[in-house]
Amino acid sequence: MLKYVKSLLIAAIMCATGPAQAEDRVTLGWGRMFTNDALGDQKDRWRTGGYQVSRVRGYSWDGVLPTTPGEILEFRASAQIVAPEDLISPPPLDRRYAAMLSFGLHTQFDWRGNDVSIGSDLVFLGPQTGISNFQKWIHNMVGLEEPTVIDQQIGNGIYPTLEAELGRKFALGDRAELRPFVQAQAGVESFVRVGGDLVIGTLGRDDLMVRDSVTGQRYRAVEGTHDQGVSLIIGGDMAKVFDSALLPSNGVATLSEERSRLRAGVHWQGERASLFYGVSYLSKEFEQQTEGQLVGGLNLNLKF
């Protein structure tokens, strides 16, 4: 599977760097997803907070993916904080604090009726990201106790990471659509994953969607038809995890080889605003973790 991911990535890069079309690329859209357990179980732990943003460039968007890799390019950036259960006095066998910042290039295209997304990210870990200092500043600003676990955080590292996803849409009548998918990643965390997403409602049917790495929620990066209304999204997946720089083998927390996620969300589109809110259940990521957690996701867009 990982060899297949690498082959797909090389093919996409070659296509993306090929001869340019007559017209220039334009920005087709922006997408973003803010995730935080304050929007879920409100316990400030483990996959506690993150932000992912996508800028999509291409020649045009008519609601259908092109068949050539590299015609659509997604420039992706994300920041994330992973923390133990308690930021001041964590349990002795809990996971270590980790600050993560990544920048990547991805492409989406159609392959024999399947939606394909492949790309590469450069992931930075540790104090070099500046995220832990920012969290200290926030705690001081609002009068909270400064997190002491930051002093024992996972050290600096740089991890080239490859990612690929293949999905296929199936219409279930006029108002529902099912999209099973498989995904693989090699790098800062290496895994293979299988799952699916069910959309009830027609809103967003011809949007270009991108998956948030933490919750698995999909957010809109390019808008298709500007319909107004509401859609309900339900999904879930299971993963086989091979290794993780966020749970190093020499640490006290033991990596769980299996992970699962369940999620539900509501997407609303008005005339000048849109809103997505969803909640995801994340299963235990290490053996000593006492329970799973709920993480909320939020995407708000306003047009003036």
N, C-alpha and C positions, 0 to 999 in steps of 0.2 A: 504493500500500500504506500509506504513512504517513498519508494523508488518511483511509483506512479505520480505522486505529488510533485517530486522534483522534475520529472519529465514534462509535466504539464506547465510548471512554472517557467522552465527554459523556453518552451514553445511560445508561451505568452510574451515573454520579454523580446524574443526575436521578432514576433509580429508587431509588437508595440514600437519597436525601433526601426521598422521597415519604412518604405517610401511614404511620405505624407500625402494625404488626399489634397485635392485642389482647394477645398475650403479649409479655413482655419478651425482649430478646436475652440470651443467655447465652454464656459462653465454651465453645466446642465442643471446643477442643483447642489444644495448642501443638506447634510443630515447630521443629527446628533442624538445622543442618548445619555442622560444623567442617571446613574444608579447609586443607590444608597440604602443601607438597612434602616436608616431613619424613616424611609418611606415604606418599610416592610415591618419587621418585628421590633424596630426601635431599640436595639440592644448594642449597637456600636462595636461590632466584633467581626472577625474572620474576613469575608469579602465585604468590607465595610463601606467602600465608596469608590466610584470611578466615573470617568467622563470619556466618551468616544465621539469623535467628530469626523465626518467624511466630506470631502469636496470632490465632485464628480465632473470630469471633463470629457468632452466628446464632440462629435460633429452634429448630432441631432438626437432627439428622443421622441419616438412615436408610440411608446408603450410596449415595444417588442425589442428583445435583446438582439444585437447583431450576431451574425454567425462567425465573425472574425475576431479572435482574441486581440486585444490592444486597441480596438476602436473606442471602447469606453475605458477610461482610467479613473480609478478611485484613489485619491490621496488620503490616507487614513492616519489619524493621530489619536492616542489615548493615554490617559493617566489613571493610575489605580493605586489604592492603598489596601494592603492585606494586613490584618492585625490579629493578635491573640484575643482571647475572650475578655481580658481585663487589661486596660492600657497602663495601669499603675502596678498592680500585683497579679500577674497572670499565673495560672496553674503551672506547676513545674514541667508538665509534659505537653504544654500547648505549643502551637506553631509560633515561629518568630515573625516579628514585624517585617514587612517588605514594602518598599516603594518602587513603583514601576512606571516607566515612561516609554512609549513606543511611537515609531514613525514608519509608515509603510506605503507600498504601491500595490494595488490590486486591479484586476480586470474582470468584468462580467461579460459572458457571451452565451449564445445558444449552441448546443452541440447535440444534434439529432433529437431535438425536442426537449432536451434537458437544460435547466439553468445551471451554469457553471461559474464559480467564482474562484479564482486562484490569485495568489500574490505572496509577497514577502514583507516582513516587518523587521526593523532593527529595534530590539528591546533593551532598554537600559535599566539596570537594577541598582539600588543602593542610595547612599547619601548624595552621590553625584547628580541625581535627578532634581534635588532641591525640594522634593515633595515633603519630606519629613520636617524640614525647617518651616515650610509653609504651614503644616499642621500645628507645629508648636506656636507659630504666630497667631493662628486662628484661636487656639485655646487661650492664649494670653489676652487676646482682644475681647473675648466674651467672658473672661473671668473663670475659666475652667482650669483644673490642675494640669500641669504639663505632663504629657505622656512619657513615662520613664522607659518604656519598652523600645523607644526609638534608639536608645544608646546601644541596644543589642540587636539592631536590625541586620538583615542579610546584607553582606558587603557589596561593593561595586562589582558590576559585571556587565558584559555586553553579549547579547544572544541573538544572532541571526535566526529568524523564525520563518518557516514556510507553512502556508495554509492553503487548503483546497476544500471546496464544497460542491457537491453535485445534488441537485434536487429536480423534481418533476411535478408539475401541477396537474391535478385532476379535478374537473368540475363535478360538483355534487348538486345537480339541479341548477337553478338560475341564481341562487343566493348563497352558495357555499362553495368553498374550494379547499382541497386537501393538498398539501405539499410535503411528501416524505423526502428525506435527505440523508446523505452520508457526508461525513466531514473528517478530515485528517489534518493533524498539525505536528510539526517537528521543530523543536527549538527550545524556547524558554519552558514550555510544557509540551510533552509529546504524547499524543493520544489518537485514537480513532473513535468516531462517534456516529450513532445512528439515531434518527428521530423523525419528527414530523410536526407540522403546524397546520391548524384548521382555522380558516377565516370564514366567519358567518356574516354575510353582508357583502355588498358590491363595492364599498368604498376602498380605494387603493388597489383595485384589481390590476391596473396597468401602470402602477408606480414601479420604480426601481428600488428594491429593498435591500438593506444591509443588516447583517446579524451582529448584535452586541456580543462581545466575547465572554462577558461574565454571566449574564442572565439567559442568553440565548434569544431574547426578544429581538424581533426584526423591526427596524425603523426605516422610514422613507428617506431616501437620498435624492431621488428625482421624482417630481410630481408628474403624473400622467393627466388624465382627464380630471378637471377641477369639479368633482361632484361634491355635494353636501350630504351629510348623513352620519351614520354610526356603523361601525363594524366591531364585532367581538372576535378576539384572537385567542385560541387555546393551543398549547403545544407542550412537547416534552421530548426528552432524549436521554440516551444512556451512553456512557463512554468507558472505554478500556484505556487506562492511563499507564504509560510506561515509565516516565520520569518527570520530575518537576524541579526547576531551580528554586521555586518558592517553598519546597519541602525537601531540602537536601538530604541525601542518604546518611550523612554524618550528624544529623540533628536528632533531637529527642522525639520529635513528632514523626510517626511512621506513615508514609504515603499510602492512601487507600487506592487499590488498583481499579476500583470501579466507582463511577460517579453517575448520578442521575439528576435531572432537572425537570420540574413541572412549572408551567407558566400560564398565565391568563392576563388579558389586557383588553382595554377599550380604546378604539381610535375614533375620534370625533373630528369632523371637518365642517367648519362654518364658512361664511362668505369671505372673511378676512383673518381667520384664525383657525388653527388646528391644534389638537391636543391628543397625546397618547399617554395613558397611565396603565402600568401593568405591575403585577407581583409575581415573583419567581421563587419557587422552593428549590434550594440547593442542598443536596445530600452531603453527608460528611466527606471531607477531602483527606482527612488523616484519621488513623485508627483511634487515637485518643480523644478525638472530637466528641463531645457529649451528645450532640444532636445536630440536625440540619438547621437551616436558617431561611428566613424570608427576606428577600431583597426587592425593593421597589425600583421601577424604572419610569422616567418622566421625559417627555419630549413635547415642548411647547413652541409653536411658531405663530408669529403675529405679522400681519402685512399692513403697512400704513400708506 
